[in-house]
């Protein structure tokens, strides 16, 4: 994998809207995210030509959205690219992406949810990108940024040292939605659930592999396209999955896992990590997702030694850490530890 150069103070970051036109729909929310991102990390955020276009216009012009991403990668003055928000139709930009230009101009690219589509395009181009917060969901956190997320971004994107062990968040998590259309809500911190730690469901020993995955809901849309990872790319991977704020049920999740099993993918991986389920659902339901994973992996496939870790902080709940595609990670079942074994950015 090709690693981008690290970000630094005064780096120029391009904001791209690759799916839903959130910045135009909720301009105060976008402005808050941009301001907090710039203030915390000392970077300069610029908009591409179509970043702030109305949502309806962007929906009708997928090529324009792709042009913004192509241009951001090609511009030598831009050191990083961040998705403004997710959505549900990044897949429509695929015919217009210039994968050769992306490969020849590696730089930090970060986002989550529907941005899974663009991450897999970059993966196909051989570039390490980053599954992490977007401007409007993450960097626009109500009240102020979560220190857990800030630390993860600093260690992953602004430092070229090996990242090392990722520790669980202990300060509380949230999926509460305070209406973005009311700007006064921006100053109200969201209510937190207590953290109960990550769950190591099964596995023995130490398992290593390259990181590959994304949003469970979105990843499925890529099946059958040229961007779907090959068998060789799945081989030995640590698969990371998380569910969106639409909260697909444990039953739907189970069926999706069965599809991955039918394709032979689960049989090839070296580990599975699952983010805390997204959406406004009761934490008591989380165990049903765990049960779905165990039913498919342990009971139906007989893979009782595959390491499985759930309830991890990289999902449609906040705060989240950052996962770099393609770098080597390790699940140590004996120590109940999860680590990134290398750096994700270059000096």
C-alpha positions as CSV (number, residue, x, y, z in Angstrom):
1,X,0.0,0.0,0.0
2,X,1.1,3.6,-0.7
3,X,1.2,5.7,2.4
4,X,0.5,9.5,2.2
5,X,2.7,12.1,3.9
6,X,1.6,13.1,7.4
7,X,-0.4,16.2,8.0
8,X,1.1,19.2,9.9
9,X,0.1,22.6,11.3
10,X,-1.0,24.8,8.4
11,X,-1.7,21.9,6.1
12,X,-4.4,22.7,3.5
13,X,-7.3,20.3,3.8
14,X,-9.9,20.0,1.0
15,X,-13.5,19.4,2.1
16,X,-15.4,17.3,-0.4
17,X,-19.1,16.4,-0.6
18,X,-19.2,13.0,-2.2
19,X,-22.8,12.0,-1.5
20,X,-25.5,13.9,0.4
21,X,-25.3,17.8,0.3
22,X,-25.2,18.2,4.0
23,X,-23.2,21.5,4.1
24,X,-25.9,23.3,2.2
25,X,-28.7,21.7,4.1
26,X,-27.2,22.5,7.5
27,X,-24.6,25.3,6.9
28,X,-24.2,26.1,10.6
29,X,-23.3,22.5,11.4
30,X,-20.8,22.5,8.6
31,X,-19.3,25.8,9.8
32,X,-19.0,24.5,13.3
33,X,-17.1,21.4,12.1
34,X,-14.8,23.4,9.9
35,X,-14.0,25.8,12.8
36,X,-13.4,23.1,15.3
37,X,-11.2,21.2,12.9
38,X,-9.1,24.2,12.1
39,X,-8.8,25.4,15.7
40,X,-7.8,22.0,17.2
41,X,-5.3,20.9,14.6
42,X,-4.0,24.2,13.1
43,X,-5.0,23.3,9.5
44,X,-6.7,25.3,6.8
45,X,-9.9,23.9,5.4
46,X,-10.9,24.9,1.9
47,X,-13.9,23.9,-0.2
48,X,-13.8,22.4,-3.6
49,X,-15.9,24.0,-6.4
50,X,-19.0,21.9,-5.6
51,X,-18.6,21.2,-1.8
52,X,-21.3,23.7,-0.8
53,X,-23.7,23.1,-3.7
54,X,-27.4,22.4,-2.8
55,X,-28.2,18.8,-2.0
56,X,-30.6,18.4,-4.9
57,X,-28.0,19.7,-7.4
58,X,-25.3,17.4,-6.0
59,X,-27.8,14.5,-6.2
60,X,-28.3,15.2,-9.9
61,X,-24.5,15.7,-10.7
62,X,-22.4,12.7,-9.5
63,X,-19.7,13.6,-12.0
64,X,-19.2,17.0,-10.3
65,X,-18.7,15.3,-7.0
66,X,-16.1,13.0,-8.5
67,X,-14.4,15.9,-10.2
68,X,-14.0,17.5,-6.8
69,X,-12.2,14.4,-5.4
70,X,-10.1,14.0,-8.5
71,X,-9.1,17.7,-8.4
72,X,-8.3,17.5,-4.7
73,X,-5.9,14.6,-5.2
74,X,-4.3,16.2,-8.2
75,X,-3.6,19.6,-6.5
76,X,-0.1,19.6,-5.0
77,X,-1.1,22.4,-2.6
78,X,-3.7,20.2,-0.9
79,X,-2.2,17.9,1.7
80,X,-5.3,16.2,2.9
81,X,-9.0,15.5,2.0
82,X,-11.9,15.1,4.3
83,X,-15.5,14.1,3.6
84,X,-18.0,16.6,4.8
85,X,-20.7,13.9,5.5
86,X,-21.9,10.5,4.4
87,X,-25.1,9.8,2.5
88,X,-26.3,7.0,0.3
89,X,-25.1,7.5,-3.3
90,X,-21.3,7.8,-3.4
91,X,-21.5,4.7,-5.6
92,X,-22.7,6.9,-8.5
93,X,-19.4,8.8,-8.6
94,X,-17.4,5.6,-9.4
95,X,-17.5,5.9,-13.3
96,X,-15.9,9.3,-13.0
97,X,-13.0,8.7,-10.6
98,X,-9.5,8.9,-11.9
99,X,-7.8,6.0,-10.0
100,X,-4.5,6.6,-11.8
101,X,-4.3,10.2,-10.5
102,X,-5.3,9.1,-7.0
103,X,-2.5,6.5,-7.1
104,X,0.1,9.0,-8.3
105,X,-0.9,11.7,-5.8
106,X,-1.2,10.0,-2.4
107,X,-2.5,12.1,0.4
108,X,-4.5,11.7,3.6
109,X,-8.2,11.0,2.9
110,X,-10.6,10.5,5.8
111,X,-14.3,9.9,6.3
112,X,-16.7,7.1,7.2
113,X,-20.1,5.7,6.4
114,X,-20.9,6.1,2.7
115,X,-17.3,7.2,2.2
116,X,-16.6,3.5,2.4
117,X,-17.2,3.6,-1.4
118,X,-14.4,6.1,-2.0
119,X,-12.1,4.3,0.4
120,X,-12.5,1.1,-1.6
121,X,-11.7,3.0,-4.8
122,X,-8.5,4.3,-3.2
123,X,-7.8,0.8,-1.9
124,X,-8.0,-0.4,-5.5
125,X,-5.6,2.3,-6.5
126,X,-3.2,1.0,-3.8
127,X,-3.5,3.9,-1.4
128,X,-3.8,3.8,2.4
129,X,-6.8,6.0,3.4
130,X,-8.5,6.5,6.8
131,X,-11.9,5.4,8.1
132,X,-12.6,8.1,10.6
133,X,-14.7,11.2,11.5
134,X,-16.1,13.6,8.9
135,X,-16.5,17.3,9.2
136,X,-20.2,17.3,10.1
137,X,-20.2,14.0,12.1
138,X,-17.2,14.0,14.3
139,X,-15.4,17.3,13.9
140,X,-18.6,19.2,14.5
141,X,-19.2,17.5,17.8
142,X,-21.6,19.5,20.0
143,X,-20.0,21.6,22.6
144,X,-16.4,20.6,21.8
145,X,-14.4,17.7,20.4
146,X,-14.0,14.5,22.2
147,X,-10.4,14.1,23.5
148,X,-10.4,10.4,22.5
149,X,-11.1,11.3,18.9
150,X,-8.5,14.2,18.9
151,X,-5.8,11.9,20.2
152,X,-6.6,9.2,17.6
153,X,-6.4,11.8,14.7
154,X,-3.1,13.2,16.0
155,X,-1.5,9.8,16.4
156,X,-2.7,8.4,13.1
157,X,-2.6,11.4,10.7
158,X,-0.1,13.9,12.2
159,X,2.6,11.5,13.4
160,X,4.8,9.1,11.3
161,X,5.7,6.8,14.3
162,X,4.2,3.3,14.6
163,X,0.7,3.8,16.0
164,X,0.8,1.0,18.5
165,X,-2.0,-0.2,20.8
166,X,-5.5,1.3,20.5
167,X,-7.1,1.7,23.9
168,X,-10.8,1.6,24.5
169,X,-12.6,4.9,25.2
170,X,-13.5,5.2,28.8
171,X,-15.2,8.6,29.0
172,X,-18.6,7.7,27.7
173,X,-20.2,7.3,24.3
174,X,-23.2,8.8,22.5
175,X,-25.5,8.3,19.5
176,X,-27.9,11.0,20.6
177,X,-29.1,13.2,17.7
178,X,-29.6,16.9,18.5
179,X,-31.4,18.5,15.6
180,X,-28.8,20.1,13.3
181,X,-31.4,22.6,12.0
182,X,-31.4,24.4,15.4
183,X,-28.0,26.2,15.6
184,X,-28.4,26.7,19.4
185,X,-28.1,22.9,19.8
186,X,-24.4,23.2,18.7
187,X,-23.4,24.4,22.2
188,X,-25.3,21.6,24.1
189,X,-23.1,18.5,24.8
190,X,-24.8,15.3,23.9
191,X,-25.7,12.9,26.7
192,X,-23.3,10.0,27.3
193,X,-23.7,6.3,27.9
194,X,-21.2,4.7,30.3
195,X,-18.4,2.7,28.5
196,X,-18.4,-1.0,29.2
197,X,-15.3,-1.8,27.3
198,X,-14.6,-3.9,24.2
199,X,-15.8,-7.5,24.1
200,X,-13.4,-10.3,23.1
201,X,-16.0,-12.9,22.1
202,X,-13.6,-15.7,21.1
203,X,-10.2,-16.6,19.8
204,X,-6.8,-17.7,21.2
205,X,-3.3,-16.5,20.6
206,X,-2.1,-13.6,18.5
207,X,-3.5,-12.9,15.0
208,X,-2.2,-10.3,12.5
209,X,-3.5,-9.0,9.2
210,X,-4.1,-6.0,7.0
211,X,-7.1,-3.8,7.8
212,X,-10.0,-4.0,5.3
213,X,-13.7,-3.2,5.7
214,X,-16.1,-0.3,6.3
215,X,-19.7,0.4,6.9
216,X,-21.6,-2.9,6.8
217,X,-24.6,-1.3,5.0
218,X,-22.5,0.4,2.3
219,X,-20.0,-2.4,1.7
220,X,-22.7,-4.7,0.5
221,X,-23.5,-2.2,-2.4
222,X,-20.1,-2.8,-3.9
223,X,-20.5,-6.5,-4.5
224,X,-20.1,-7.3,-8.2
225,X,-18.4,-4.1,-9.0
226,X,-14.7,-3.7,-10.0
227,X,-14.0,-2.3,-6.6
228,X,-15.0,-5.4,-4.6
229,X,-11.7,-6.7,-3.1
230,X,-10.3,-9.8,-4.8
231,X,-9.8,-13.1,-3.0
232,X,-6.1,-12.3,-2.6
233,X,-7.0,-8.9,-1.0
234,X,-9.4,-10.6,1.5
235,X,-6.8,-13.3,2.3
236,X,-5.3,-12.7,5.8
237,X,-7.2,-9.5,6.4
238,X,-8.6,-8.2,9.7
239,X,-12.1,-7.3,8.7
240,X,-13.7,-4.3,10.3
241,X,-17.4,-3.7,10.1
242,X,-19.8,-1.2,11.7
243,X,-23.5,-0.5,11.1
244,X,-25.1,2.9,10.2
245,X,-27.5,5.2,12.0
246,X,-30.3,3.4,10.1
247,X,-29.6,0.5,12.6
248,X,-30.0,-2.6,10.4
249,X,-31.4,-5.3,12.7
250,X,-29.4,-8.1,14.2
251,X,-31.3,-10.4,11.8
252,X,-30.3,-8.3,8.7
253,X,-26.7,-8.3,10.0
254,X,-26.7,-12.1,10.4
255,X,-27.9,-12.5,6.8
256,X,-25.2,-10.2,5.6
257,X,-22.6,-12.2,7.4
258,X,-24.0,-15.4,5.8
259,X,-23.5,-13.7,2.4
260,X,-19.8,-13.1,3.3
261,X,-19.5,-16.7,4.4
262,X,-21.1,-17.9,1.1
263,X,-18.5,-15.9,-0.8
264,X,-15.7,-17.5,1.2
265,X,-14.6,-14.3,2.7
266,X,-15.0,-15.0,6.4
267,X,-13.0,-18.2,5.9
268,X,-10.1,-16.2,4.6
269,X,-9.7,-13.5,7.2
270,X,-7.5,-13.5,10.3
271,X,-9.8,-11.6,12.5
272,X,-13.1,-9.7,12.8
273,X,-13.7,-6.4,14.7
274,X,-17.2,-4.9,14.9
275,X,-17.9,-1.3,15.9
276,X,-20.6,-0.4,18.5
277,X,-23.9,-0.7,16.6
278,X,-25.1,2.6,15.2
279,X,-28.5,4.2,15.5
280,X,-30.8,5.1,18.4
281,X,-31.0,1.6,19.8
282,X,-30.8,0.3,23.3
283,X,-27.4,-1.0,24.4
284,X,-29.2,-4.1,25.6
285,X,-29.6,-5.0,22.0
286,X,-25.9,-5.0,21.3
287,X,-25.7,-8.6,22.6
288,X,-28.0,-9.7,19.7
289,X,-25.4,-8.5,17.2
290,X,-22.7,-10.5,19.1
291,X,-25.0,-13.5,19.0
292,X,-25.4,-13.1,15.2
293,X,-21.7,-13.0,14.7
294,X,-21.1,-16.1,16.8
295,X,-23.9,-18.0,15.1
296,X,-22.4,-17.5,11.7
297,X,-18.7,-17.7,12.5
298,X,-18.6,-20.2,15.3
299,X,-21.8,-22.3,14.9
300,X,-22.3,-22.4,11.2
301,X,-18.7,-22.2,9.9
302,X,-17.1,-23.9,12.8
303,X,-14.4,-21.2,13.1
304,X,-14.1,-21.1,16.9
305,X,-10.6,-19.8,16.9
306,X,-11.1,-16.8,14.7
307,X,-10.6,-13.7,17.0
308,X,-13.8,-11.6,17.2
309,X,-13.9,-8.3,19.1
310,X,-17.0,-6.2,19.3
311,X,-18.4,-3.0,20.8
312,X,-15.3,-1.1,19.5
313,X,-15.1,2.7,19.2
314,X,-15.1,3.2,15.4
315,X,-18.7,3.4,14.5
316,X,-21.8,5.6,14.0
317,X,-21.4,6.4,17.7
318,X,-18.9,9.0,19.2
319,X,-16.1,9.3,19.9
320,X,-14.3,7.1,17.3
321,X,-10.7,6.3,16.5
322,X,-9.2,6.1,13.0
323,X,-8.6,3.0,11.0
324,X,-6.0,3.1,8.2
325,X,-6.8,0.8,5.3
326,X,-4.2,-1.8,4.4
327,X,-1.8,-1.4,7.4
328,X,-0.9,-4.4,9.6
329,X,-2.9,-4.8,12.8
330,X,-2.8,-7.3,15.6
331,X,-5.4,-8.9,17.8
332,X,-3.8,-10.3,20.9
333,X,-6.5,-12.6,22.5
334,X,-4.4,-13.4,25.5
335,X,-3.8,-9.7,26.5
336,X,-7.2,-8.7,25.0
337,X,-5.4,-6.0,23.1
338,X,-5.8,-4.5,19.6
339,X,-2.9,-2.7,18.0
340,X,-1.7,-1.1,14.7
341,X,1.8,-2.5,14.1
342,X,3.1,0.2,11.8
343,X,2.8,3.9,10.9
344,X,0.1,5.0,8.5
345,X,1.7,8.2,7.2
346,X,5.2,9.1,6.1
347,X,7.4,11.9,7.4
